[in-house]
């Protein structure tokens, strides 16, 4: 099994992009090889503190994201560890060719840090709400894909990926969400975290949907349904053992993600189950659609990405056991 964390405590709300900013600032103080690049979105990516303390290690590329990826790849040749920063839509879809050819193909040590991912970007609407990025990035050979769940975990993940030699896609968001993981946690790439023990159903969630899964598990418990909640912060490499150990006990699973069900966490989990232990599965994800403008709460409700949707999926999958 992955890491087991049997307790969690909700403290306050904060955006995960600020966790990235805090982690990057700490790296600026502890790792002289870390450099940062941004495509004209310093404030949105919370890179201000790093820049203030390390102005000579920051490169403002402007609205030229493809160029930013090429420069980042080049910087690795001299031993630097570049962290690129822009919105998730511009970090993946706009620059996919550059990432594939200049970073992934040659295994360059670039950390692609992507904010404002998913529907919770909110009012900016469908053109900016990328729901395909996990699929795009996990298909690239050698690319690690990480989607942390709160401020503390995003900070820890940012620090941890600097020690990993190879390309990484780090996905985080815009809205304030509950902080419920420890501030002093050690982040381990590829190791799942089990928040609750359960016997009736496994709920595997990533990113903002982890908190929704925990809220769903409380409501399900009141209805007499015992749910095991697992945080899959690393979608690639996936913690196959954590998933298989859990479904061996519960015999059914729900996956939850702020992403299209095509190409996301759910499909990665389905592959593991199909290969090792075919198990009834329900998907909480967007259904082959683009987003639209609205508040994060409105969008998560309309597109079925919240606690209520997870509870409904659990009740549906239980009938298939």
C-alpha positions in Angstrom: 0.0 0.0 0.0 1.0 3.6 -0.4 1.5 6.0 2.5 -1.3 5.6 5.2 -2.5 8.8 6.8 -5.5 7.9 9.0 -6.2 11.3 10.3 -6.7 14.7 8.6 -7.6 18.1 9.9 -9.2 21.0 8.0 -7.5 24.2 9.0 -8.3 27.0 6.5 -8.8 27.6 2.8 -6.0 28.6 0.5 -5.3 28.3 -3.2 -2.9 25.5 -4.4 -1.0 27.9 -6.7 0.1 29.7 -3.5 1.5 26.4 -2.3 3.5 26.3 -5.5 4.8 29.8 -4.9 5.8 29.0 -1.4 7.6 25.8 -2.5 9.4 27.6 -5.3 10.6 30.3 -2.9 11.9 27.7 -0.5 13.8 26.1 -3.3 15.3 29.4 -4.2 16.9 29.5 -0.7 18.0 25.9 -0.6 18.9 24.8 -4.2 21.1 27.2 -6.2 20.5 25.3 -9.4 16.7 26.0 -9.4 15.7 28.7 -11.9 12.3 30.0 -12.8 10.7 31.1 -16.1 7.3 32.7 -16.6 5.1 33.6 -19.6 3.8 37.0 -18.3 1.8 35.6 -15.4 4.0 36.2 -12.3 1.2 37.2 -10.0 -1.1 34.4 -11.1 1.6 31.8 -10.5 2.7 33.4 -7.2 6.3 33.6 -8.3 6.9 37.1 -6.7 8.8 35.9 -3.6 11.2 33.8 -5.6 11.9 36.7 -8.0 12.4 39.2 -5.2 15.0 36.9 -3.5 16.6 35.6 -6.7 16.2 38.1 -9.5 19.3 36.7 -11.4 17.6 33.3 -11.5 14.4 34.4 -13.1 13.6 34.8 -16.8 10.5 36.7 -17.9 9.8 35.2 -21.4 6.6 37.1 -22.1 3.6 35.7 -24.0 5.8 33.2 -25.8 5.1 29.9 -24.1 6.7 27.7 -26.8 9.9 29.7 -26.6 9.8 29.3 -22.8 9.8 25.5 -23.1 12.7 25.6 -25.5 14.7 27.9 -23.2 14.0 25.7 -20.2 15.2 22.6 -22.1 18.4 24.4 -22.9 19.0 25.5 -19.4 19.1 21.9 -18.2 22.2 21.3 -20.3 24.2 23.5 -18.0 22.9 21.8 -14.9 20.1 24.1 -14.1 16.7 22.9 -12.9 14.1 25.1 -14.6 10.6 25.5 -13.3 8.2 27.0 -16.0 5.1 28.8 -15.0 1.9 29.6 -16.8 -1.8 28.5 -17.0 -2.3 24.8 -17.5 -3.9 25.4 -20.9 -0.8 27.3 -22.1 1.6 24.8 -20.4 0.3 21.8 -22.4 -2.0 22.3 -25.3 -0.3 25.4 -26.7 3.2 24.0 -26.4 2.7 20.2 -26.8 5.1 19.9 -29.8 7.9 21.7 -27.9 7.4 19.6 -24.8 7.4 16.4 -26.8 10.4 17.2 -29.0 12.6 19.3 -26.8 11.8 18.0 -23.2 10.2 14.6 -23.1 12.1 13.0 -26.1 15.5 13.7 -24.6 14.4 13.4 -20.9 15.3 17.0 -20.0 15.0 17.9 -16.3 12.3 20.5 -16.8 9.5 21.1 -14.2 6.4 22.2 -16.1 4.2 23.9 -13.5 0.7 24.6 -14.5 -1.8 26.7 -12.6 -5.5 27.4 -13.2 -6.2 23.8 -14.3 -9.7 22.4 -14.8 -13.1 24.0 -14.4 -12.3 25.8 -11.2 -10.4 28.4 -13.3 -14.0 29.8 -13.3 -15.2 32.9 -15.0 -12.5 32.9 -17.8 -14.4 30.1 -19.4 -13.9 27.2 -21.7 -11.0 28.5 -23.7 -8.9 28.6 -20.6 -10.4 25.6 -18.7 -8.3 22.8 -19.9 -9.7 19.3 -19.1 -7.4 17.3 -21.3 -4.0 18.1 -19.8 -3.5 15.0 -17.7 -4.2 12.8 -20.7 -1.9 14.8 -22.9 1.0 14.7 -20.4 0.7 11.2 -19.1 1.0 9.9 -22.7 4.5 11.3 -23.1 7.1 8.7 -22.4 9.0 9.4 -19.2 6.8 12.3 -18.1 5.8 12.3 -14.4 2.3 13.7 -13.8 1.4 15.2 -10.3 -1.9 16.7 -9.2 -1.8 17.6 -5.5 -4.9 18.2 -3.3 -4.2 21.3 -1.2 -1.8 24.1 -0.4 0.5 22.1 1.9 0.7 19.1 -0.5 1.4 21.4 -3.5 4.2 23.1 -1.6 5.7 19.7 -0.6 5.4 18.4 -4.2 7.1 21.5 -5.6 10.0 21.0 -3.3 10.2 17.2 -4.0 10.2 17.4 -7.8 13.4 19.4 -7.7 15.2 16.3 -6.5 13.7 14.1 -9.2 15.9 13.9 -12.3 13.6 14.1 -15.3 10.6 15.9 -16.8 7.6 16.6 -14.5 4.1 18.1 -15.0 2.8 19.7 -11.8 -0.8 20.6 -12.0 -2.6 23.0 -9.5 -5.4 25.5 -9.3 -6.8 29.0 -8.8 -9.5 28.8 -6.2 -9.2 28.7 -2.4 -9.7 25.1 -1.2 -9.5 23.4 2.2 -6.1 22.8 3.7 -6.2 19.4 5.4 -2.8 17.7 4.9 0.1 18.4 7.3 2.4 21.3 6.7 5.5 19.2 7.5 4.6 16.3 5.2 7.2 14.4 3.1 6.0 14.1 -0.5 6.8 10.9 -2.3 6.3 10.7 -6.0 4.2 7.7 -6.9 3.0 6.9 -3.4 -0.8 7.1 -2.7 -2.2 8.3 0.6 -5.0 6.5 2.3 -7.1 8.9 4.4 -9.9 6.6 5.5 -10.2 2.9 6.0 -13.3 1.3 4.4 -14.8 -2.0 3.4 -17.7 -1.3 1.0 -16.2 0.9 -1.7 -12.9 2.5 -2.7 -12.9 6.1 -3.7 -9.8 7.2 -5.6 -9.5 10.9 -6.1 -7.0 13.5 -7.2 -6.5 17.3 -6.9 -9.5 19.3 -5.7 -11.7 16.2 -5.7 -9.9 14.6 -2.8 -11.6 16.9 -0.3 -15.0 16.3 -2.0 -14.3 12.5 -1.6 -13.6 12.9 2.1 -16.9 14.9 2.5 -18.7 12.2 0.5 -17.3 9.5 2.8 -18.7 11.2 5.9 -22.2 11.3 4.4 -21.9 7.7 3.2 -20.8 6.6 6.6 -24.0 8.1 8.0 -25.9 6.0 5.5 -24.1 2.9 6.6 -21.7 2.7 3.7 -18.0 2.3 4.6 -15.8 4.1 2.0 -12.0 3.9 1.7 -10.7 7.2 0.4 -7.3 7.3 -1.4 -5.5 10.4 -2.6 -3.7 9.7 -5.9 -1.6 12.8 -6.1 0.7 11.1 -8.7 -1.2 10.0 -11.8 2.0 8.8 -13.4 3.7 6.7 -12.2 0.5 5.3 -10.7 0.5 3.5 -7.4 -1.0 0.3 -8.8 -0.5 -1.7 -5.5 -2.5 0.8 -3.5 -5.4 0.5 -5.8 -5.3 -3.3 -6.1 -4.9 -3.8 -2.4 -8.0 -1.6 -1.7 -10.3 -3.2 -4.3 -9.3 -6.7 -3.2 -11.2 -5.7 0.0 -14.0 -3.5 -1.3 -14.6 -5.1 -4.7 -15.7 -1.8 -6.4 -14.3 1.6 -7.0 -15.2 5.2 -7.9 -12.6 7.5 -9.4 -12.9 11.3 -9.1 -11.1 14.0 -10.9 -11.5 17.6 -12.3 -10.7 16.4 -15.8 -12.3 14.7 -18.8 -13.0 11.0 -18.1 -11.2 10.3 -21.4 -7.5 10.2 -20.7 -7.6 11.0 -17.0 -7.0 9.2 -13.7 -10.1 7.1 -14.2 -8.8 5.5 -17.4 -5.4 4.9 -15.8 -7.1 3.1 -12.9 -9.3 1.1 -15.3 -6.2 -0.1 -17.1 -4.7 -1.5 -13.9 -8.0 -3.2 -13.0 -8.4 -4.7 -16.4 -4.9 -6.1 -16.3 -5.0 -7.5 -12.7 -8.5 -7.6 -11.1 -11.5 -6.5 -13.2 -13.7 -4.6 -10.9 -16.9 -2.5 -11.2 -15.9 1.2 -11.6 -17.8 4.5 -11.9 -16.2 7.7 -13.1 -16.7 11.2 -11.6 -15.3 13.4 -14.3 -16.4 15.6 -17.1 -18.1 13.7 -19.9 -16.3 14.6 -23.2 -17.2 18.2 -23.0 -15.7 21.7 -22.7 -16.4 24.0 -19.8 -18.1 27.4 -19.6 -17.9 30.6 -17.6 -19.2 30.5 -14.0 -18.0 30.4 -10.4 -16.0 27.3 -9.4 -18.9 26.1 -7.2 -21.5 26.5 -9.9 -19.3 24.7 -12.5 -18.4 21.8 -10.1 -22.1 21.4 -9.4 -23.3 21.6 -13.0 -20.6 19.2 -14.3 -21.0 16.7 -11.4 -17.6 17.1 -9.7 -18.5 17.4 -6.0 -19.4 15.4 -3.0 -23.0 14.7 -4.1 -21.8 13.3 -7.5 -19.3 11.0 -5.7 -22.1 9.8 -3.4 -24.3 9.0 -6.3 -21.5 7.2 -8.1 -20.9 5.1 -5.0 -24.5 4.1 -4.8 -24.5 3.2 -8.4 -21.3 1.1 -8.3 -22.4 -0.8 -5.2 -25.3 -2.2 -7.2 -22.8 -3.7 -9.6 -20.8 -5.7 -7.1 
